[in-house]
Amino acid sequence: MKREGLRWGAMQGRGWEHTLLREMLMRWKKYFLRSVMEDRAENKAIEWSKLFSAREKIHKRYRSIWDVPLIQNRSALLKRILKDDMKLLDVGAGSKGVKEEIEKLGLRIMYKSMDIDTNIHHDFYDIEDVNEVFDVVILSEAIEHMSFSAGIHMLKKSRDLLKDGGMILVSTPNIFHPNRFFTTADHKTFYAYDELAAVMDLAGYDVNAIYRSFNDAFHRYILKVYIFGFLFRLLEIDYAYTIFATGTKRL
């Protein structure tokens, strides 16, 4: 009771919203460290010192989440990186939303999909069965459903499927958004923007850029981004839903 009283007193003194947010972030960090240590016990091949070194390299380019540029949505990014006649593998394709977006953009892409869900038709149901090479691999909202070591394996396997100079696009829920990660029960590993880029570096990619995506009704966009943007920064939370990172196969 005494401990709870002290905590409540601290919340009253500092602002309960700020203190509550701090406690949420601490819980996320503990969850992440626990999951990482479990993976470390399972897979001793992960080079942890190199991972943390890669993260520091990312910090030199993006010191905080607010240094990561904002884009409207995935389609805006697809329009930048895709060109006609490219060959693309969509990993974790689900209902093939990426394919629909490509068609709306009017791009002529040789599209193939891979997903473990056999209820929907895909070209492949296991990444190990893919025996072709591609210009682009997209791993959209999939890596967080895997263990940490399995995610690295998927990135390395995707690299092997890329042509020289090929590109990967990876996206994951933005953990700085209060509820993006924890709204899906089968999420296993969450990645901050720097962790995602560092893992890509470790898997053999040169990280090109990182983005945050946010798209909402015009009035809410103005309110969140411009009018109340300072409040989000003060509370150290983000209105952007998703993190995107692009990388090129390192030769």
C-alpha positions as CSV (number, residue, x, y, z in Angstrom):
1,M,0.0,0.0,0.0
2,K,2.8,2.4,0.8
3,R,4.5,1.7,-2.5
4,E,1.2,2.3,-4.4
5,G,0.7,5.5,-2.4
6,L,4.1,6.8,-3.4
7,R,3.4,5.9,-7.0
8,W,0.1,7.7,-6.9
9,G,1.7,10.7,-5.3
10,A,4.3,10.8,-8.0
11,M,1.6,10.6,-10.6
12,Q,-0.2,13.6,-9.0
13,G,3.0,15.6,-8.7
14,R,4.4,15.0,-12.3
15,G,1.1,14.6,-14.1
16,W,-0.5,11.2,-14.1
17,E,-0.6,11.0,-18.0
18,H,3.1,11.4,-18.2
19,T,3.8,8.9,-15.4
20,L,1.4,6.3,-16.8
21,L,3.0,6.6,-20.2
22,R,6.5,6.1,-18.7
23,E,5.3,2.9,-16.9
24,M,3.8,1.6,-20.2
25,L,7.1,2.2,-22.0
26,M,9.0,0.5,-19.2
27,R,6.7,-2.5,-19.5
28,W,7.3,-2.6,-23.3
29,K,11.1,-2.5,-22.7
30,K,10.9,-5.3,-20.2
31,Y,8.8,-7.4,-22.6
32,F,11.3,-6.7,-25.4
33,L,14.3,-7.6,-23.3
34,R,12.7,-10.8,-22.1
35,S,11.8,-11.9,-25.7
36,V,15.3,-11.0,-26.9
37,M,16.9,-13.1,-24.1
38,E,14.7,-16.0,-24.9
39,D,15.7,-15.8,-28.5
40,R,19.3,-15.5,-27.5
41,A,19.1,-18.8,-25.6
42,E,17.5,-20.4,-28.7
43,N,19.9,-19.0,-31.3
44,K,23.4,-18.3,-30.2
45,A,24.4,-17.4,-33.8
46,I,22.9,-13.9,-33.4
47,E,25.8,-11.4,-33.2
48,W,24.5,-9.1,-30.5
49,S,27.4,-6.7,-30.5
50,K,27.0,-6.1,-34.2
51,L,23.3,-5.6,-33.8
52,F,23.7,-2.9,-31.2
53,S,26.5,-1.3,-33.3
54,A,24.2,-1.2,-36.3
55,R,21.6,0.5,-34.2
56,E,24.0,3.2,-33.1
57,K,24.8,3.7,-36.8
58,I,21.1,4.3,-37.5
59,H,20.9,6.8,-34.6
60,K,23.4,9.0,-36.4
61,R,20.9,9.4,-39.2
62,Y,17.7,9.4,-37.2
63,R,18.3,10.5,-33.6
64,S,14.7,10.0,-32.6
65,I,11.4,8.9,-34.0
66,W,10.6,12.5,-34.9
67,D,13.6,12.6,-37.3
68,V,12.0,9.8,-39.3
69,P,10.2,11.4,-42.3
70,L,6.4,11.1,-42.6
71,I,4.7,9.6,-45.7
72,Q,1.0,9.2,-46.4
73,N,0.8,5.5,-46.9
74,R,2.4,2.4,-48.4
75,S,1.2,3.2,-51.9
76,A,3.2,6.5,-51.8
77,L,6.3,4.4,-51.1
78,L,5.6,1.7,-53.7
79,K,5.2,4.5,-56.3
80,R,8.8,5.6,-55.5
81,I,10.6,2.3,-55.6
82,L,8.8,0.2,-58.2
83,K,9.2,0.4,-62.0
84,D,7.5,-1.4,-64.8
85,D,8.6,-5.0,-65.5
86,M,10.1,-5.5,-62.1
87,K,9.7,-8.9,-60.5
88,L,8.3,-8.7,-57.0
89,L,7.8,-11.3,-54.2
90,D,5.2,-10.3,-51.5
91,V,6.0,-12.2,-48.3
92,G,3.2,-12.5,-45.8
93,A,0.9,-11.4,-48.6
94,G,-2.4,-12.1,-46.8
95,S,-5.3,-11.0,-49.0
96,K,-2.8,-9.5,-51.5
97,G,-3.4,-5.8,-50.6
98,V,0.0,-5.0,-52.1
99,K,-1.1,-6.4,-55.5
100,E,-4.2,-4.3,-55.4
101,E,-2.2,-1.1,-54.7
102,I,0.2,-1.9,-57.5
103,E,-2.7,-2.3,-59.9
104,K,-4.2,1.0,-58.8
105,L,-0.9,2.7,-59.5
106,G,-1.0,1.3,-63.0
107,L,2.4,-0.4,-62.8
108,R,3.2,-3.5,-64.8
109,I,4.8,-5.7,-62.2
110,M,5.5,-9.5,-62.2
111,Y,3.9,-10.2,-58.9
112,K,4.2,-13.4,-56.8
113,S,2.9,-14.0,-53.3
114,M,3.9,-16.1,-50.4
115,D,2.0,-16.7,-47.2
116,I,1.5,-19.6,-44.8
117,D,-2.3,-19.3,-44.9
118,T,-3.5,-22.0,-47.3
119,N,-7.1,-20.7,-47.3
120,I,-6.1,-18.1,-49.9
121,H,-4.3,-19.0,-53.1
122,H,-0.7,-18.0,-53.2
123,D,2.3,-18.9,-55.4
124,F,4.2,-20.2,-52.4
125,Y,3.3,-21.3,-48.8
126,D,6.9,-21.6,-47.5
127,I,9.8,-19.2,-48.1
128,E,12.0,-22.3,-48.4
129,D,10.1,-23.4,-51.5
130,V,10.8,-20.2,-53.4
131,N,13.5,-20.9,-56.1
132,E,13.3,-17.7,-58.2
133,V,15.1,-14.4,-58.0
134,F,13.3,-11.0,-57.7
135,D,14.0,-7.3,-58.1
136,V,12.0,-6.4,-54.9
137,V,10.9,-8.4,-51.9
138,I,8.1,-6.9,-49.7
139,L,7.8,-8.0,-46.1
140,S,4.7,-6.1,-45.0
141,E,3.4,-6.3,-41.4
142,A,4.8,-9.8,-41.1
143,I,8.1,-9.7,-39.2
144,E,6.4,-8.9,-35.9
145,H,4.5,-12.2,-36.1
146,M,7.8,-14.1,-35.8
147,S,10.3,-14.7,-33.1
148,F,13.4,-12.5,-33.2
149,S,15.6,-15.2,-34.6
150,A,13.0,-16.3,-37.1
151,G,12.7,-12.7,-38.3
152,I,16.4,-12.5,-39.0
153,H,16.2,-15.8,-40.8
154,M,13.4,-14.5,-43.0
155,L,15.3,-11.4,-43.8
156,K,18.4,-13.4,-44.7
157,K,16.4,-15.8,-46.9
158,S,14.7,-12.8,-48.6
159,R,18.2,-11.4,-49.4
160,D,19.1,-14.7,-51.0
161,L,16.1,-14.3,-53.3
162,L,17.1,-10.8,-54.5
163,K,19.0,-10.0,-57.6
164,D,22.3,-8.1,-57.2
165,G,21.2,-4.6,-56.3
166,G,17.7,-5.8,-55.4
167,M,15.6,-4.0,-52.8
168,I,13.6,-5.0,-49.8
169,L,10.7,-3.1,-48.2
170,V,9.9,-4.0,-44.6
171,S,7.1,-2.6,-42.5
172,T,6.0,-3.1,-38.9
173,P,3.7,-1.5,-36.4
174,N,5.1,1.7,-34.9
175,I,5.7,0.9,-31.2
176,F,5.6,4.6,-30.4
177,H,1.9,4.6,-31.2
178,P,0.1,3.6,-28.0
179,N,-1.9,0.6,-29.3
180,R,-0.6,-0.5,-32.7
181,F,1.4,-3.5,-31.5
182,F,-0.8,-4.9,-28.7
183,T,-4.1,-4.9,-30.7
184,T,-3.2,-8.2,-32.4
185,A,-2.9,-11.3,-30.2
186,D,-0.3,-13.2,-32.3
187,H,2.3,-10.4,-32.4
188,K,5.5,-11.8,-31.0
189,T,8.3,-9.3,-31.5
190,F,8.1,-5.6,-31.7
191,Y,10.7,-3.3,-33.3
192,A,11.5,0.3,-32.8
193,Y,12.5,2.1,-36.0
194,D,16.2,1.7,-35.1
195,E,15.9,-2.0,-34.2
196,L,14.2,-2.8,-37.4
197,A,16.9,-1.0,-39.5
198,A,19.7,-2.6,-37.4
199,V,18.3,-6.1,-37.9
200,M,18.1,-5.4,-41.7
201,D,21.8,-4.3,-41.6
202,L,22.7,-7.5,-39.7
203,A,20.9,-9.6,-42.3
204,G,22.9,-8.2,-45.2
205,Y,21.2,-5.0,-46.4
206,D,22.4,-1.4,-46.8
207,V,19.5,0.5,-45.2
208,N,18.4,3.2,-47.6
209,A,15.7,5.1,-45.7
210,I,13.1,4.8,-42.9
211,Y,9.7,6.3,-42.9
212,R,6.6,6.7,-40.7
213,S,3.2,6.5,-42.3
214,F,0.1,8.4,-41.2
215,N,-3.1,9.1,-43.2
216,D,-6.3,10.4,-41.7
217,A,-9.2,12.8,-42.4
218,F,-7.9,16.2,-43.3
219,H,-9.1,17.9,-40.1
220,R,-7.6,15.1,-37.8
221,Y,-4.4,15.2,-39.8
222,I,-4.0,18.9,-39.2
223,L,-4.9,18.6,-35.5
224,K,-2.4,15.8,-34.8
225,V,0.5,16.8,-37.0
226,Y,0.5,20.6,-36.7
227,I,-1.7,21.8,-33.9
228,F,-1.1,19.1,-31.2
229,G,2.2,17.8,-32.6
230,F,4.1,19.4,-29.7
231,L,2.0,17.4,-27.2
232,F,2.8,14.1,-28.9
233,R,6.5,15.0,-28.6
234,L,6.1,16.0,-25.0
235,L,4.4,12.7,-24.1
236,E,6.9,10.7,-26.3
237,I,4.2,9.0,-28.3
238,D,3.5,9.1,-32.1
239,Y,0.4,9.4,-34.2
240,A,2.0,7.5,-37.1
241,Y,0.7,4.0,-37.4
242,T,3.5,2.1,-39.3
243,I,7.3,2.1,-39.7
244,F,8.7,1.4,-43.2
245,A,12.3,0.6,-44.0
246,T,13.9,0.1,-47.4
247,G,17.2,-1.6,-48.0
248,T,19.4,-2.8,-50.8
249,K,21.1,-6.2,-51.0
250,R,24.7,-5.8,-49.8
251,L,27.1,-7.5,-52.2
